[in-house]
Structure formats: structure tokens, C-alpha cells
Amino acid sequence: MTIANISAIVVLIAFAGFLAASESALTSISRVVIEELESKRGGHLLKKYSQHPSRYLNVLLLVRKICEFTAAALLAVALLREYSSAQAMITTVVIMVVLSYVVIGVGPRTLGRQQPHKWARAGISVAYFLAFILGPVTNLLIAIGNAITPGKGFRGGPFTNEAELRDLVDQAHERGLVESDEHEMI
């Protein structure tokens, strides 16, 4: 493997981790906190996010997947130079599953939930830029997905919905953050 190939894989995995942390922070931050952060750097973008969260979450998901798949492809190509095709593919799958689970999944998502103010403000700046550039692509892919899926599709994508909100409220109630009467009211 060349240094350039390894560097590209590391950068792609790190950026995918950043996007996962940002997504986690953005989905866990409340509108009340967004209003409190409005005067800080990135606060005005958080306000825009709160009005159309799916626009920004969809593009974060798209770019994160692009980073993960590109890193996997680069790793496979590099390993094919060193090993037989079966060994290279198995090694690629094992390495990418571990990296995707730990470095993109668990670690960054935990950081995003532990420090949502920090990650949400950084993440929304990137998400805003990516939505500006890739918004039409995301909308096209959602339209294609809705066209091939039976039933009524979701214009903004299926990634933020009432069920997820209910789950968050249930989790907050279980942790003692929301009282029983508030839980029922929400």
C-alpha cells in the first residue's frame, strides 16, 4: 500500500466519523438549546437546521456513505495488489466492519451525544455547505428511493420521523430527564 492510499483511507474514515458525530449531535440537540446557541458561531445555521432537519441530515448520511464506500474500495484495491482476491476481499470486509463500527459508529456517535453543542455547531457548518452543493443529488436519490418503494414516500427522506422523536422522548423518560406527566404530554 502506498502512503497516498493509506492517507486517503484515513482521511475518508476520519471525515465519515466527523459526519457521524455531527449527525448524532444534531439529532440530539433541542430547539431550546438551538435558540440559546443562536448568538454563537454557527448558531444561525442551527436555526436553519431546526426548520428543515432532513435537508441537512440526508446530505450528512449521503456523504458519510460515500466516504465509507470509497475507503473500502481503496482498501480493496490496495490489498488486491498484495493478496489473492479472496484474501483481499475478506480482509477488506473485516477491516472496514471494525473501522465502520468503532471509528465511524460508536466512538463519534458517543462524542456527538456527550458534547452536542460543540459537534452540532461544527457539523452544521459542514452540513450547510454540503447541502448547498449536494442538495439536488440528495433530493434526486430520495425521489428514486420513494419511486421504487411501495406506498407513499417521504419528500424529505425517511430519516427523521415521529417514531424517532417518540423513541428519544422515551429514552429521556427512562433516564429521568423527563417526568412522567411531561412524557405523556409530549
MARMARMAR-832717 format. One record per residue (C-alpha): x, y, z. Coordinates in Angstrom, 3 decimals, padded with zeros to 6 digits. Each point is the difference from the previous one (the first is absolute). Example, Ala and Ser with C-alpha at 12.3 -4.5 7.8 and 13.67 -1.06 7.14 Angstrom:
# MARMARMAR-832717
MITI       east      north         up
MITI    012.300   -004.500    007.800
MITI    001.370    003.440   -000.660
# end
This chain:
# MARMARMAR-832717
MITI       east      north         up
MITI    000.000    000.000    000.000
MITI    001.242    003.455   -000.822
MITI    000.117    002.845    002.484
MITI   -002.433    001.968   -002.164
MITI   -002.481   -002.898    000.052
MITI    000.261   -000.431    003.772
MITI   -000.318    003.756    000.497
MITI   -003.115    000.147   -002.162
MITI   -001.594   -002.864    001.929
MITI    000.810    001.629    003.351
MITI   -001.386    003.381   -001.122
MITI   -003.199   -001.594   -001.345
MITI   -000.557   -002.025    003.180
MITI    000.731    003.022    002.221
MITI   -002.385    002.215   -001.997
MITI   -002.697   -002.693    000.123
MITI    000.492   -000.128    003.779
MITI   -000.345    003.771    000.207
MITI   -003.231   -000.194   -002.002
MITI   -001.348   -002.764    002.265
MITI    000.797    002.069    003.110
MITI   -001.642    003.031   -001.578
MITI   -003.114   -001.979   -000.920
MITI   -000.222   -001.389    003.520
MITI    000.383    003.460    001.534
MITI   -002.503    001.607   -002.357
MITI   -002.643   -002.631    000.665
MITI    000.424    000.284    003.763
MITI    000.020    003.789    000.340
MITI   -003.293    001.673    000.866
MITI   -001.550    003.133   -001.483
MITI    000.364    001.694    003.380
MITI    003.756   -000.595   -000.056
MITI    000.134    001.147   -003.613
MITI   -001.598    003.291    001.041
MITI    002.583    000.356    002.783
MITI    002.831   -000.628   -002.483
MITI   -001.392    002.375   -002.629
MITI    002.364    002.819    001.024
MITI    003.098   -002.254   -000.175
MITI    002.014   -000.996   -003.055
MITI   -002.140   -002.313   -002.163
MITI   -003.132    000.828    001.985
MITI   -001.825    001.590   -002.928
MITI    000.608   -003.167   -002.029
MITI   -001.386   -002.101    002.843
MITI   -003.161    002.103   -000.217
MITI   -000.252   -000.865   -003.712
MITI    000.601   -003.648    000.887
MITI   -002.864    000.031    002.508
MITI   -002.371    001.157   -002.747
MITI    000.986   -002.767   -002.479
MITI    002.017   -002.713    001.787
MITI   -000.455   -002.650   -002.689
MITI    001.755    002.181   -002.597
MITI    003.195   -000.002    002.060
MITI   -000.223   -003.507    001.462
MITI   -000.575   -001.539   -003.433
MITI    003.102    001.594   -001.463
MITI    002.096   -001.014    003.030
MITI   -001.133   -003.593   -000.489
MITI    000.748    000.109   -003.736
MITI    003.512    001.395    000.399
MITI    000.767   -002.337    002.908
MITI   -000.972   -002.985   -002.145
MITI    002.088    001.329   -002.902
MITI    003.011    000.272    002.325
MITI   -000.487   -003.503    001.415
MITI   -000.462   -001.682   -003.378
MITI    002.893    001.880   -001.571
MITI    002.286   -000.979    002.878
MITI   -001.095   -003.634   -000.392
MITI    000.661    000.094   -003.741
MITI    003.446    001.568    000.485
MITI    000.854   -002.592    002.639
MITI   -001.163   -002.847   -002.245
MITI    002.063    001.267   -002.931
MITI    003.076    000.330    002.198
MITI   -000.439   -003.462    001.517
MITI   -000.564   -001.574   -003.435
MITI    003.558    000.995   -000.866
MITI    001.326   -001.949    002.991
MITI   -002.367   -002.986    000.401
MITI   -002.200   -002.329   -001.997
MITI   -003.446    001.360   -000.798
MITI   -001.762   -002.114    002.648
MITI    002.485    000.985    002.719
MITI   -000.150    003.644   -001.043
MITI   -003.800    000.106    000.079
MITI   -000.294   -001.778    003.355
MITI    002.684    002.255    001.502
MITI   -001.714    003.092   -001.411
MITI   -003.361   -001.015    001.450
MITI    001.459   -000.760    003.437
MITI    002.025    003.226    000.170
MITI   -002.854    002.181   -001.262
MITI   -002.577   -001.574    002.325
MITI    002.241    000.705    002.999
MITI    000.826    003.533   -001.195
MITI   -003.616    000.764   -000.882
MITI   -001.291   -001.301    003.292
MITI    002.618    001.501    002.322
MITI    001.512    003.016   -001.765
MITI   -003.101    001.153   -001.873
MITI   -002.761   -001.463    002.141
MITI    000.508   -000.350    003.736
MITI    002.792    002.481    000.739
MITI   -001.210    003.040   -001.935
MITI   -003.655   -000.530    000.859
MITI    000.908   -000.150    003.682
MITI    002.013    003.217   -000.318
MITI   -002.861    001.666   -001.863
MITI   -002.445   -000.871    002.767
MITI    002.415    000.915    002.805
MITI    000.838    003.415   -001.464
MITI   -002.918    000.909   -002.266
MITI    000.597    003.778    000.115
MITI    003.540   -000.315   -001.329
MITI   -000.725   -002.645   -002.631
MITI   -003.296    001.493   -001.164
MITI    001.545    003.425   -000.636
MITI    002.935   -001.482   -001.901
MITI   -002.151   -002.537   -001.801
MITI   -002.672    002.402   -001.166
MITI    002.613    002.173   -001.716
MITI    001.158   -002.985   -002.026
MITI   -003.567   -001.255   -000.517
MITI   -001.126    003.417   -001.232
MITI    002.827    000.093   -002.565
MITI   -000.643   -003.591   -001.099
MITI   -003.757    000.618   -000.262
MITI    000.669    003.013   -002.197
MITI    002.227   -002.066   -002.318
MITI   -001.690   -003.417    000.150
MITI   -003.605    000.868    000.879
MITI   -001.313   -000.722   -003.519
MITI    001.780   -003.386   -000.055
MITI   -001.462   -000.915    003.379
MITI   -003.494    001.027   -001.129
MITI    000.362   -002.055   -003.200
MITI    001.122   -003.095    001.932
MITI   -002.896    000.383    002.450
MITI   -002.420    000.331   -002.935
MITI    001.422   -003.176   -001.570
MITI   -000.240   -001.827    003.334
MITI   -003.592    001.141    000.449
MITI   -000.849   -001.070   -003.572
MITI    001.229   -003.563    000.503
MITI   -001.444   -000.351    003.514
MITI   -003.611   -001.140    000.270
MITI   -002.385    002.444    001.629
MITI    000.244    003.715    000.526
MITI    003.585    001.219    000.241
MITI    001.458    002.766    002.124
MITI    000.870    003.211   -001.807
MITI    002.840    000.799    002.408
MITI    001.170   -003.593    000.321
MITI   -000.851   -002.563    002.665
MITI    002.815    000.911    002.362
MITI   -001.832    002.242    002.460
MITI   -003.490   -000.897    001.069
MITI   -002.444   -000.114    002.859
MITI    001.110   -003.484    001.088
MITI    003.546    001.233    000.538
MITI   -001.322    002.960    001.988
MITI   -002.117   -002.303    002.163
MITI    003.037   -002.212    000.577
MITI    002.068    002.985    001.128
MITI   -002.756    001.076    002.409
MITI   -000.241   -003.555    001.353
MITI    003.769   -000.091    000.527
MITI   -000.084    003.349    001.777
MITI   -002.798   -001.278    002.255
MITI    001.923   -003.205    000.791
MITI    003.071    002.028    000.979
MITI   -002.055    002.255    002.254
MITI    000.437    003.085   -002.179
MITI   -003.741    000.268   -000.669
MITI   -002.660   -000.454    002.687
MITI   -002.861   -002.459   -000.547
MITI   -002.626    002.706   -000.543
MITI    002.308    001.819   -002.447
MITI    000.662   -003.279   -001.781
MITI   -003.719   -000.588   -000.483
MITI   -000.570    003.582   -001.108
MITI    002.776   -000.138   -002.588
# end
